[in-house]
Amino acid sequence: MASLFGAVPGYNLLVLASFPLTALAAFLCLRSLVKNGLAAFFGGLVFGFAPPALAHGAGGHLNFSLNIFVPLLVLALIRNGEKRTFLSAALVGAAFALVTLTSIYMGYFCAFACLAFAAFDLFIWKRSGQVFFLNRAILNYLVVAFFAALFILPFEYKALVEMFSGSRTQLVQTGRVRDLGALVVYSVRMWEYFLPSIDHPVLGRIFEGFIGTHLHGSNTTEQTLYLGLAPLGLFFAGLGLFFRNKFSPERRFYFLFFAIAAAFMVIMSFPPYIPLGPVKIPLIGYFTHKIAPMFRVYSRFGILVNFFVACGAAVTLAHLAGVMSKTRFYALAGALTALLLFEYRGIPHNYGMQVKPPPPVYEWLAAEPGDFIVAEYPMMPNDEAGFYTYMLWQTFHHKRLVNGTSPILKESWDFFQKVNYPSDLKTLEILRKAGVKYLIVHPELYASIPPELTKHFSKDRTEKTYNNNVPPPVLKKLKPYKVFGQVSVYKL
């Protein structure tokens, strides 16, 4: 898409396409299961345009809005449970690989969904008219694991080798080991499943004050997890129908699995422990963090909660289609869809960044002849949000940058540590000898988060600045070579 439309339009089109594509995948999966197009359409809308998907899409996390392979994986799991053939096991492995290679995070989360299904399959699902052989079922899941590894390892084996061969210090520096405190911050508080997006034009204003003061160090991109009254209403109605034994055997099985999976994903999304005074009661996340400490944002389990709630809602709606008159059913489905479209209307609008025309400093830089190096300040590690603006404009001016390293690159990281905040002329000489011709200083990036974005972050994040909002003092000894508004260019 980038080659056809350009990098920025291509990316934006892919983000926009991710929502209907995910909705279509969920629709096709659910139609195959519940045998009702309208119920499947509703479930597809719920998952494809879910508030967490919209929030992540706007926040730059395409891999959490493009979830087209999640429904495929769940459908493959269910069909494999029914057939238990070599081919069906291979298809589960392939579907899991597609999820993982799209997003390693989602692959990790879906591994728990697969474990939930396997436990459900082996110990809960009572098959009618079918002889169940435990050994055969276990062998089938081993074949699934084999194919998943077969498809994933060619792409990820280097990362696994580094993970198991590196020292803990190296793993911490490269972000492959995250501390437990980060997991506490980026996990779910139960109310977040019931609060609408802060960007909703009506409901957001009502809950903005509460949400803004209860982000517990996180941000709205990660903590927007609203499930919606329409899906939840159908889901809880389904629970009532289930306990009253109103579902057909097939739909009863589907609903039970979706309900168990949704509850399990909710538990997985919680903090790693519950503090009770001086005592901390560990939850599942406490132990899984010891196994895979590179994953710190368990709130993203909420995307799977949304999916399984959507599936449960679709099963309920399909059942109602068979027991209600067509007029009443279409009226109910229409009302629920209208409610869903209203409550899911939480599209973040402050994340957009104008790219035409480019900032004057980059227009000037693009016109400068020669192959030279530029250093932009504040100089940030490559996982800081502000750094991405440097990369974006590099696609326009095409000059080499000092910026963009991480602790995994020892030599460049050592250089970064020397020059990221030049405090004397000696540091400038190091830059000059490295081939740096210009320093571009953005004073506004030393300040706190722009006011229009503050509502999306917790207070401790919005007050954070670079070096107390003070650009490098050594620049006072230099005269700007060019000035473009607030941005100054210094020539070495």
N, C-alpha and C positions, 0 to 999 in steps of 0.2 A: 504493500500500500504506500509505503514511503517513496518507492521508486516511481509510482504512478502519480501521486498527489503532492509529494514533498513530505519532509519529516514531520512537521507540526500538523498539517491537515491529515496526513496518514494516521498519526497516532490518535488524533481526536476522533477520526472516523472509526478506528478500531475500538476505542472506548465506548462510543455511542452504539456501535454494533454489538458490543458484548452483552448488553441488556436484552435486546430481543433474541439474540442467538441463545442465551442461557434460558430465556423463557420458552423458546421453541424446543430446546432439548428436554426441559422438564415436562412440557406438554406432551411430547412424543412418548416419553417414559410413562407418564401417568395414563395416557390414553391406552397404552398397551396393557396396563394393569387394571384400571377401573372400568374400562370399556364404556366411557361416557365422555364425549368430546367437550361438552361445556364444563364439566367438573375438572377435566384435565386442563382446559384453557385457564380456568380460575387458578389452579395450582401453579401453572406456568407463570402467570402474571405475578403471583405472590413471590416466587423465588427469583424470577428474572429481574424484577424491578424493586427488590427488597431494599429498605433503607440502608442496611450495611453495605450492600453492593453499590448503591448510589454514592454513599459517603466515601468508600474506597476508590471508586472510579474518579471522583472529583479530587481526591487527595493524592492521585498519582499512583495508586496501587491497582494497575490493570489486572494483575493476576488474582485479585480478589473480587473483581466484577465479571471477569470472563470465567464462569463456572460451568461451562457446557458439558464437561466430562463427569461431573458429580452425578447427575441423573443417570448417565450411561453406566457408571459403576454400580449404582444401587440396582438398576434393572438387571445388569449382568449377574450380580450376587443372587438375586431372587430366582432368575432363570437357572442358574447353576444349582441352587438348592433343590429345584424341581427335577432337573435332568441328571446332574452329576456325571457328565461325560468329560472326556479329555478335552474336547473342543470348548465346552462351556467353561471349564476351569481356565483354559488359555485365554478366553475372552475376558474373564474377570481380571486376570493378570495384566492383559493389555489395557483394559480400562483404568486399572489402578496406575499403570505406568503413565498413561496420558494425563491423569490428574496430577501426578507427581512431577512430571516434566513440564507441565504448565505452571505449577506452583509447588515448590518443595514443602512449603507450610501446609497447603491444603492436602498434599499427599500424606503428611504426618498426621493431620487431623482425621483424614479418611481411613487411615490405618486403624484408628480406634472405632470408627463406624464399622469397618470390616470385622473387627474382633467382636463387636456387639452383635452383628448378624450371625457370625459363626457360633457364638454362645447360644443365641436364640435358636438357631438351626439345630444344634446338637442336643440341647437340653429342654427347650420350651415348645417348639413347634411340633404339634401332634398331627401326624399325617393320617388321613383316612384312606383305607384301602391300599396302603403302601407299606411294604416291609422295610424297616429302617435298620441299616447295618452301620454301627458306629465306626468300625474299622475302615469301611469304605468311605465314609464321610470324612474322616480324619485324613485319609490318603488323598482324597480330592482336594482338601485345603492345602496340603503339602504341594500338590501340583500347581495350585493357584500361586503359592509363594514362589515356586520355582520359576514360573513364567513372569511373574512381576519382577523378580531379580534379573532374569534374562533380558528383559526389555529396558530396565533402568540402569543396570551396572555399566554398560558401555558409555553412558553419559556422565555417571556420577562416581565412578570408581576412584578417580583422582581425589575428589573431595573426601571420600571415605578413608583413603590411605592417609591423607593429611590429618584427618580427625583421630585416627587410632595410633598414628606414629608421632604426632607432635606433642611437645611438653605442654603442661597446663598453662604456663606463662604464654607460650605462643598461641594457644587456643583462645585465651582471654583476649590477647591483643588483636586477634583476627575476628573477634565476635562469635567464635564457635562455642564459647562458654559464657553464658549470661548469669548474672547473680540472681538469687532468689528474690531480692527486692524488686527487680524489674518485673518479675512475674506477678508480684503483688500489685504493682501499679497497673499493669496491662492485663488485668483479669476483670471479670464481670461482677458488678453488684446487681442483685436481682431486679431492682427497680428499672434497670436499663432496658430490660425486655419489654417494659410497659410504658416507656416515655417516648413520645414522637421525636422526630429529628428537630434539632434546634433551628434548622433552616426552613421548617414548614412555615408558610406565610401566615397561618392562623394559629395553629397549635404551638408552634415554636415560640411565639411571643408569650404564651401562657406559662410555659415551662422553662424559659431561658434562664431565669434567675436561679432556679433549683439546679438545673443541669450545670450551669457555670460554676456553681460552688460545690459541686459533688463530682468533679472529674478525677479526684484522687491522684493527681500528678499526671494524668493521661491527657487525651484530646478527643474531640468529637468524632474524628475519623475512625478511631478504634472503638469508641464507646457508643456509637449510634447502632442500636440493635433492636429497634422497635419491631415487634411481631405483628401488631395491628389488631384492631377489634374484630374485623371481618374474619381473618383466618383463625384467630383464637376462639371466636364464637362458634365457628364450625368445628374446631378441634375439640372443644369442651362438650359440644353437643354430641360429637362422635364418642367421647368417653361414656356419656350416658347411654347411648345406643349400644355400645360394646357391653357394658355391665348388664344391660337388659336383654342381651343376646339377640339383638335385632339384625345384625349384619349377616349376610350369607357367609358360609365357611371361608370362602376365598378372601372376601373383603375383611372378614374378622381377622384373618392372619395378617393381611397387609396393615390394617390399622394397629394391631397389637405391636407389630415390629416398629412401625413409625413412632408410636407413642413411647416405646421403650428406648428407641434410638434418640428421640428428642430429649427425653429425661436424662439419658446418659451424657449427651452433648452439653446439656445445661450444667450438670455436675462437673464435667471436665473444664468448663469455662470459668469456674469459680476460682478464687485465690487459693494458693497452695495450703493455707491453714486458716483456722478460725481462732483468733486470739480471745482467750478468756482470762483476763487479768495477766498474771505472769506465765500462764500455761498457753501453749499453742497446740491446738488439735489438728493434726495433719489431715489433709484431704488428698485425693488421688494425684493432683498436680504436684504435690510435694515429692512424691516418689517418681513420677514420670520425668520431672525436671532433673533428677539425678541420672536418669538414663539418657535423656536428650536435652542437655542444658543449653543448646543453641537456640531453642524455641522459647521465647519469652512472652509473646502476645497471645495469651490463651483466650482473650476476648473474641478472637477470630473464630473460635468454635461456634460463636453465635450465628455465623453464616450457615452452618449445618443445622443448628437448631431451627432456623428459619425454613430450611429445606424440608426437614421432617415434619414440621408443623404444616407446611404447605401441602405435603403429601397426605397427612391425616385429614386436613380440611377437604381435599379433593375426594378422598374415600367417602367422607360423610356426605358431601354434595351429590356424589354418584348414587349413594343409597337413597337420598331424598328424592332423586329423579324417578325412582321406581315406586315410591309410595305416595307421591303427591300428584295432583292433576297437573297437566302441562301448564295451564295458565298460572297456577299458584307457584309452580317450580320456577318458571321463567321470571315471574315477578320477584321471587326471592333471590334468584341468581343475579338479576339486574340490580336489585337494591344492594346486595353484597358487593358486587363489582363497583358500583358507584361509590360506596363507602370506602372500598379499598383504594380507588383512584384518588379520592380526597385525602385519606390519611397517609398514603405513600408519597404525597406531593411535597417531599422534602429535599429539593434539589439544591445543593450548595452552589451559591452564585459568586462568592468572593474569592474563589480559588483561581479564577481565570486570569491569564496573563497576556497582555497585549503584545503581539510580536511584529505588528506592522503599524507604523514604521519602526525600525530598530532604534534603540537609544542612540543619540548622536555620537557618544564616545565610541560605539562599536562601528558606526558608519565611517568615522574617521580612521579607526584602526584597520578596517577592511581595505581602505584605500591606500594605506601605508605600504610602500614596496619593500621587498626583502623577506628573507627567512630568519626571523628572530623570535625571541622568547618574551613572554609577558608574565608578570606576577600580579595577581589581583588580590586586593585586601578589602576586608579581612580574609586571611588565608585559612581555610577550613579543611578538616578531614573530608574524605569523599562521601561520608554518610550524613553530613549536615545538609539540611534543606536548602540553605542559601547557596551552597556550592553548585547545585543543579542549574542555577541561572547562568553561572560561568560556562558550564558545558553547553547550554542552549545557545548562547551567543557565539560560542566558538564555532558552531556550525555555520555561522554567518561570516565571521571575520577570518577564520581558517589560520590563525596564528597559534604557535605552540604556547602552552601554559605550564608554569611551574606547578600550579594547583592540581590537586586530584590524587593525592596519595593516601595510603592507609598503613597501619602498623604491620600488615603482612609483608610489605615491601621494605625491608630493613634499611637499605641504603638510601632510598628516597625519603623514608620516614625520618632518618637521622638528619637529612638535609632540611626537611620540613621543620623539625624542631629548632634548627638554627635560625631559620629565616621567617617563621610564621608571624613574628612580631618584632620587626627590626627596631632595636633600641639605640643603635649607634652606627656610625659611619662604617665600622668594620663589617657589619652585617650587609650593608649595601655593597661593599666590595666583594663579598662572597657571591652575591647575586650577579654582579657585573661579570665576574670571572666565569660564572656558569652560563653566560650568554644572554642574560636578561637585559633587555633594552629599555623596557618601560615598566613602571609600576602604576597600576590603576587602583585608586583608593575610593571606596564607596562608604562615606561616613555614615549614611543612613543604615547600613547593614551592621554597624557596631551597636546600634540602638536596639531597643526591645522590638518585639513582634509588632507589625503595623496595626494601628487601631482597628481597622476593618476586620482583622483576623483574631482579635483577642478573645472573642466569645467562644472560639473553638478550642481554646487551650486553658489548662488550669492556671491559677494565679501565679504559682511559682515559675511556670514556663513563660508567661507573658512578661514577667519582670526581669527575665534573664537578658543580659547584654554581653557583648564582647568587651573585655577589659574595661568595665564600667563606662561604656560608651565613649572611650577615649581612643582615637586612632593613634598609630605609632608616633611617639614624640620626635623621632629622628627626622620625620618629614618636615618639621619646623625649620630644619637647617637647609632644606632644599626649596627652591623656587619652582612652583608648578610650571610644567612645560605647556600644558593645555588644561583648560577648565571647561567642563560641560555641566552647567547647573551645579549640583552638589558634588559631582564626580570630578576628581583631579587626576591628571596624568603627570608623572614625574619621569624624566629621562635620565638614565644612568650613563 
